[in-house]
């Protein structure tokens, strides 16, 4: 018999009472200690790299759309550093959110009824079940005529509220349209019908461009010039629209070259033939807030193709399609 052990009347050894008390305390304490044991310190490495989506249009030197290109035809760079193309689609099925912003100021002087009819045909042609459009008019003030919808009757009611006169809040309209598109997902397109003559001071060209780039918005400018051949015509506004379109990956078209229906048709064709290139940034330039994007087709001879895409993105905001 071990020291401290006692025997019962049958001569069998039994543990002292104090040892039984200790055992019961241990049994009661173990369940309470279990969570602490399970919550042992762990080190987890998290990598938060967001997908950057780039919509690309390719045309030849005659302006014809180039289709049939493959992932291997493209090379993609961020800040001059090569990137691996992780996603490639010839025709994107992502939802399209489109803002149609119509200049109704006195400087344009157009038939708003004919414009509304052309916009109706454009909406009927471009919108699929997963797509939505919002309509704005702008002159002295910017007004949203319809929220995002794919119901043609709602869009038509908004187009019926086009009223002319007043100044031109072009850049304010671009800022507001871009910010509303920033709340959506998928492809984001702002179609602006204007002569580009902004005479207000509520927003500036740099602010409009930054708003579009921050919200991943492509701007398509339908330039409506009353008298194109006028010797005294101010072309600064036209150049602003052209540059805004080029920097955001959109395009510009002159309304007088075939009419508004023809211009809308070109926008529709362009949006239907976009390549989608997606990448996860690698070897990103440290400390940079804005990152430039370059897309090339290495096998193409100089001047063979014209490639349209956004100039870059801001890293302190969500980017890419969700």
Secondary structure, 3 states (H helix, E strand, C coil): CCCCCEECCCCCEECCHHHHHHHHHHHHHHHHHHHHHHCCCCCCCCCCCCEEEEEEEEEECCCCECCCCCHHHCEEEECCEEECCCEEECCCCCCEEEEEEEECCCCCCCCHHHHHHHHHHHHHHHCCCCCEEEEEEECCCEEEEEEEECCHHHHHHHHCCCCCCCCCCHHHHHHHHHHHHCCCCCEEEEEEEECCCCCCCCCCHHHHHHHHHHCCCEEEEEECCCCCCCCCCCCHHHHHHHHHHHHHCCCEEECCCCCHHHHHHHHHHHHHCCEEEEEECCCCCCCCCEEEEEEECCCCCCCCEEEECCCEEECCCCCCCC
